[in-house]
Amino acid sequence: MKFSTRIDADQPAPQFFDKVNDFNRLEELLIARGASVTRIDPAKEPGTGMAWDIVFDWRGKERRIRMEVTRFDRPEHVTMTGHSDSLEITIDSTIIALSQNRSRLVYELDIHPRNMRARLMLQTAKLGKARLDRRYEHRIRELISELGALG
């Protein structure tokens, strides 16, 4: 299942890229929402190889996911991949310079099942895809705003 949204900002592309991909701030936001975030790589600078173990409660069960930055091309593109017991997740974040002081973020999420139970869950979710698309766009806008990228 794939989700995608576009968000425009009145900022130069490199500045917008740095705000959208502020991994330390992302960690803080996840922790503030009740997740346990453990960094599993020694890198100090953002780039390929950064990885996290993330544990959170969803629908009354503890969920675990491992996310890793697999592509980091400043100031244009970041790809993160992750996996849990039941899902494979890919997040693509692309910044496009529209002009010197205007940029567009294309934020895509691709989810693939790893077992039959996840396959059934995604199949059921496809029935409400329009509603999920609206919720996805709202949540990504909220996240980008909390990162300070739209303010």
N, C-alpha and C positions, 0 to 999 in steps of 0.2 A: 504494500500500500504506500502510495506516495503523496506527500503534502508539499505545497510550495506557496510562497508569498513573496511579494516585492514591497520594499519600503524605500521611499525617497527621503533624502536629507539634504539640508542646505549647508553642506560641509565638503571640503576637499576630500577626495577618495582616500589618501593615506591617513588622514585624521579619523575619518569615519571607520576605516578598517581597524585602526588601533583601539578604538572604543568598543566596537562590536566584538573584537577578539581579545578582550582583556580577561585572560583566564583566571587571574587572581580574584577579580571582581565576580566572575561567574562562580567560583568556588564559594565565595562569601554569600552570594545569593542562594545557592543550593543549601548551604548550612543554615541560613536564616529560615529556610522553608522546612527544616527538620531532617534533611539528608545528612548522612555521614560521608564525608569526602576525604579520601586518602590519596595523596599524590604518590605515584609509584616510580617516578623517574627522577634522576638527580639534576636535570637541566634547570638552569636559572633563567635563560632567555627563552621566549616562546619559539616553538618550531616543531618540526617532525620528531616524533618519538615521545612527546609529552603524553602522559597517561594517568588515569585516575581509576580507583575502585570507588564506586558510589553505591551506598546502601540507603534505601528509603522504604517507607511503608506506602503501599497502594492497595486499596480495597481490602484492608485488614491483614495483608500479608507482607512480610519483609521481602523486598526485591533487591537483587544485586545486579550491577552492570559494570562492565569494564569498558572505558572509553579511551581511545588513543588518537592523537593527531597523526594522520597518515600523509597529509599534504599541507604544506605551509608556504604559499607563494605571496609574500608581502608585496604590494598592497592590494592584491586582487582576490586570492582564493585560499580557503582553508577547508580541508576535508577531515572529518572525524568519523571513525568507525567504532562500533561498540557491539558487545554481545552479552547476552544474559543466558540463563538456562533455556529460554524459549524463543528469544528474538535476536535477529541480526539487525543492527541499526547503522545507517549512514547519514551523516549530516554534512551538507555542502553549503558553504557560505561564500558568496561571490559579490565583490564590490565592483560596480561599473561607474567610471567617471562620466557623468553626463555633460559637465562643463568644468571650469576651474574650481567653482565653489558649489557644485551640486553633484550628488552621488546617489546611486541606487544599490540597495542590498537585495540580492536574490537569495532567499533562505529556503533550502529544500531538505526534507526529511524522508528517507526511504526505509520502510520496515519490512523485513522478511521473516516468516515463521521458521523455527528450527524443529518443531515437533507438531504432532497432530492437534493437540489442544490449542496451541498458538494459531495454527491454521484456521481452526473453527472460530476462534475469537476474532481474527482479522476478517474472515468471511462475513461474520455477523456485523462487524463494524462497518463494512462496505455498504450495508443497507442504509446507514445514516451518514454517508460520506459528505453530503452537502453541509450538514450541521457540524460535522467534525472539521471541515475546511474552514468554516467561519470561526470556530473556537480556536483552531490552530493559528489563524491570522491574528486574532485578538491577543492570544498568549505571546506570540512572537513580538508583536508591537509593544506589549507590556514589558517583555524582557529587554528589548532594545532601549526602551525608555528608561528602565531601571539601571541599565548600564551607563546612562548619561549620554547616549549617542544621539538622541533626538532633541535634547534640551539645549 
